[in-house]
Structure formats: structure tokens, C-alpha cells
Amino acid sequence: MQHQLSSGLTIDADAIAFLHDGHARNYYLRAEGPTRLLWQGEVITGHDQSRHPHGFSAPLGMPNSFSTAGAWHAVTDQMLIDRGLVAETTVHWCYESGVVLKAKYLNNLRLGGTLVLMTFDECLITGPNGEVLFDPAWGEFDLAVAQ
């Protein structure tokens, strides 16, 4: 099964589901089983099933600290730096949905000039009710940026 995000990144997995709020708005994506991340039909180097053997997940939307950008595709490298995103810094992001991401920022990946992934370590993501959506013990977290 494949699902293309607003950034153009495509997720290819056995199953893809969404968590949604009481108004049927999707706020979190979950891909189950071995997962590949694709750009323009090709596997992104380093993001094949060996990197994501058990699945892939990502909060949808933008953290409140980036809301002035309007959309992820408008976020420049300078905007990342202005918001303190330099290697090894800890971020604490809250999303409108109530999802919270707290992690150490490592790097990002732009393809065709588009920001598509951000990689974090020591990442904890909790849902609107405090449920753990990603645990730091699971390793690095690749955030697919998407609306």
C-alpha cells in the first residue's frame, strides 16, 4: 500500500492507517510492517525496509512554532536555524492536534528543494491523551513533514 504526503514523499508499507480526532481530522500516520520511503518513485537512499523494518509513523501538520510559515514547503533552512534547529539541540514541539514531540534534532533532508524529512534522536511523541506514539527506545525518528 502506498500513500503520498503533501511534500511529495511516498510511504510504501503493508498497511497505512491514520489516527484522527473527534472531527475526523487526521493527526498521525502509522505505517505497519517493513516500510520504504520513496521520492518520485525511487527509494530514498537510506530509507528502505532495513531502516524501517517494523513500520513508520509521523504526526501530521505543523508544530505551533512553525505556524507562521503556513506550510512545510515554505520552511527554509534559515527558518529552521532561527527556531533553534541546529544539530544536537533539543526541541519541544506542540501540534494543534495535541501531539507533542520532544527530541534531539540531528538533521534534515531536502529533495528537489523540498523539505521532506527531519531526523531526531531520543524522541518521545505523545498523543492528545498522553499516549506514547513513539518511544525513545525505538531508535532514531524520521519525521516526514506533511500537512
C-alpha positions, 0 to 999 in steps of 0.5 A: 500500500502506498500513500503520498504526503503533501511534500511529495514523499511516498510511504510504501508499507503493508498497511497505512492507517491514520489516527484522527480526532473527534472531527475526523481530522487526521493527526498521525500516520502509522505505517505497519510492517517493513516500510520504504520511503520513496521520492518520485518513485525511487527509494530514498537512499537510506530509507528502505525496509532495513531502516524501517523494518517494523513500520513508520509513523509521523504526526501530521501538520505543523508544530505551533512554532512553525505556524507562521510559515503556513506550510512545510514547503515554505520552511527554509533552512534559515527558518529552521536555524532561527527556531533553534534547529541546529544539530544536537539541540533539543526541541519541544514541539506542540501540534494543534492536534495535541501531539507533542514531540520532544527530541534531539534534532540531528538533521534534515533532508531536502529533495528537489528543494523540498523539505521532506524529512527531519531526523531526531534522536531520543524522541518521545511523541505523545498523543492528545491523551498522553499516549506514547506514539513513539518511544525513545527506545525505538531508535532514531525518528524520521519525521516526514513533514506533511500537512 
